[in-house]
Amino acid sequence: MSKKSAKTHSAPTTDPRRLIPRVDELLEIYQHTPTTSINRERALTIAREVQADARAGALGELNPAEPETIATRVREEYAARIAATRPSSLTPVLNATGVIIHTNLGRAPLSRPAQEALIQASGYVDVEMDLDSGRRSSTRGKAASQALVWALGTPAAEDALIVGNGAGALMLAATALCGIGGKIIISRGELIEIGAGFRLPELIEATGVELIEVGATNRTHLADYTKALEQQGATSGSATRTAIFKVHPSNYRVEGFHTEVGLKELRTLADEYAIPLIADVGSGLLHPEPLLPQEPDMASALNHGADLVIASGDKLFGGPQAGLIAGKKSYVHTLRTHPLARAVRVDKLTLAAIEASIYGRDTAPVLQALRTDPEELRQRTEKLAADVGVGEVIEHQGRVGGGGAPEYPLPGWALALPAGLSAPLRQPTTPGTAVVVAREYHGRTLIDLRCIPVEEDAALVGALKNILDKL
Ligand SMILES: *Cc1c(COP(=O)(O)O)cnc(C)c1O
């Protein structure tokens, strides 16, 4: 067999596929590319993929009369692919959509202090050790939850707990406070689907807690809650394993004939029956944000009477994925010591990023993007237009996105370029070029600078020129 192939190899009518460099020849290239951080096994897989592509004709026609061309083409393709492959496939992008909390782009970007804290925490850290005594400490996560208490700055935030995400926080609260056979009273106007098929009522029912829906989609009155409690056979001061949940319908709004019951009124009822009142505000604003007057915030929810407030860490709080829980000490304790708390606990990276998001010098990037001065945005966009030498600066509204504040378009600007650029901008062919996610809208490609850090402007210009030069 080997004799035969050796013979065919030297014949002029060689099968061109035999001229494709062997795996060990390609791995030689990998060995001499110290800049790649993928391992040998991954490099081997890529070598086989390039060979298969060459055989299938994907690298162009293989002409047996030009054996060197074939070999060179395959080697170059392999070198390019291993240079472009990183150990993690998640690709950093410039978000030029103007959507601040872009679910498909990982929601909130972390502030620089949070990024640094996260890297520092990635090695060995004293997450469960008291460095004074050298013994195991039982204060895992305490610094991060105390940071949240401090940031909320209200006596009503007696304690806090950080879990894996907002959904995990809801699940833990429902399970620990009510449990199987327990009951949660909630308005029909708040039985929301958040995105990607995640429905809050389904999540709550999956915990074995019974949902008691009250009111109508557009209107719910205090009497609806009272009636539900009475129908459950509860008498004043005696309802057990029952809670009232108030959920912010983050991503839609009811206009017109609409009534909901505020936390202050619900507080009175909850006191009467001695049951917990839980508010899920969704977005994780710590305090009222003047630019988003309809968006609930954690501190106000507590001040208005919620026993516990729940929010996401990676929406308008602007931190890592997490579920933020704050409020009454006794309820936080019930959640923290419930067996399920272990299933939704966060790792040291999240704890570090939460704490640094609160104490770090920089304002959360999501809040910076939200508060961007439209005039500043216009000037930056004019400069971008001048730098790339193409396009028109037009008015363009930014969005909070991520299921938050649907009613607030944010005044701003965008650079309007010819249609169809968003696809090549996502897949630049020149190595080292920034990947840009832009918006196709009404026959144009729009570049909105709201969510792009100023220090990335040069990279953005490079990416745009790279595509425009090819047109
Ligand atoms: C986003 C959201 C959730 C879910 O939070 P995750 O952190 O995505 O799990 C729950 N409730 C409301 C009101 C939300 O807006």
PDBQT file of the ligand as one rigid body, heavy atoms in Angstrom, charges set to zero:
ROOT
HETATM    1  C1  LIG A 501     -35.373  40.110  33.338  1.00  0.00    +0.000 C 
HETATM    2  C2  LIG A 501     -36.419  39.857  34.344  1.00  0.00    +0.000 A 
HETATM    3  C3  LIG A 501     -36.434  38.662  35.091  1.00  0.00    +0.000 A 
HETATM    4  C4  LIG A 501     -35.436  37.572  34.854  1.00  0.00    +0.000 C 
HETATM    5  O1  LIG A 501     -34.175  37.933  35.286  1.00  0.00    +0.000 OA
HETATM    6  P1  LIG A 501     -32.892  37.140  34.731  1.00  0.00    +0.000 P 
HETATM    7  O2  LIG A 501     -31.755  37.798  35.435  1.00  0.00    +0.000 OA
HETATM    8  O3  LIG A 501     -32.891  37.316  33.260  1.00  0.00    +0.000 OA
HETATM    9  O4  LIG A 501     -33.058  35.727  35.119  1.00  0.00    +0.000 OA
HETATM   10  C5  LIG A 501     -37.428  38.479  36.023  1.00  0.00    +0.000 A 
HETATM   11  N1  LIG A 501     -38.376  39.420  36.225  1.00  0.00    +0.000 NA
HETATM   12  C6  LIG A 501     -38.404  40.578  35.540  1.00  0.00    +0.000 A 
HETATM   13  C7  LIG A 501     -39.475  41.566  35.827  1.00  0.00    +0.000 C 
HETATM   14  C8  LIG A 501     -37.430  40.829  34.564  1.00  0.00    +0.000 A 
HETATM   15  O5  LIG A 501     -37.453  41.977  33.871  1.00  0.00    +0.000 OA
ENDROOT
TORSDOF 0
